[in-house]
Amino acid sequence: MSPYNHLTLKDRECILLGVTLNDTYQVIAQRIGCSKATVSREIKRNGGRKAYSAVKAQENYQGRRLKSRRPRLLTDLKLRDFVLHCIVQRQWSPEQISGRLVHENS
């Protein structure tokens, strides 16, 4: 595993196997090719040695990834049309549009 790669479900299953076999973090980390700190954080983040589940850990990871992403720009069609009109027709800056929206919604 190269630096900065996220753990995969397969990695998490290897961690679960290591936890089940009562392996040390070092042994588990060598098996999947990451640091022992990564393994330690992964296990602590997902219930500890007694409650660790690879599938649940993967679900938690995917949920955190979704929350961490910026929301799609302008999913509200009315708002999107207003912003496009302000940019194209009125040639407003993003700051002007933002200020207008704050003023109208207060």
QUIHU-V348846 format. One record per backbone hydrogen bond with DSSP energy under -0.5 kcal/mol. CO is the residue of the C=O (numbers start at 1). NH is the residue of the N-H. If there is no record, write none. Layout:
# QUIHU-V348846
CO&NH ; CO&NH
This chain:
# QUIHU-V348846
2&5 ; 8&12 ; 9&13 ; 10&14 ; 11&15 ; 12&16 ; 13&17 ; 14&18 ; 15&19 ; 16&20 ; 17&21 ; 18&23 ; 19&22 ; 24&28 ; 25&29 ; 26&30 ; 27&31 ; 28&32 ; 29&33 ; 29&34 ; 35&39 ; 36&40 ; 37&41 ; 38&42 ; 39&43 ; 40&44 ; 41&45 ; 42&46 ; 43&48 ; 44&47 ; 47&51 ; 48&52 ; 53&57 ; 54&58 ; 55&59 ; 56&60 ; 57&61 ; 58&62 ; 59&63 ; 60&64 ; 61&65 ; 62&66 ; 63&67 ; 64&68 ; 65&69 ; 66&69 ; 72&75 ; 75&77 ; 76&80 ; 77&81 ; 78&82 ; 79&83 ; 80&84 ; 81&85 ; 82&86 ; 83&87 ; 84&88 ; 85&89 ; 85&90 ; 86&92 ; 93&97 ; 94&98 ; 95&99 ; 96&100 ; 97&101 ; 98&102 ; 99&103 ; 100&104 ; 101&105 ; 103&106
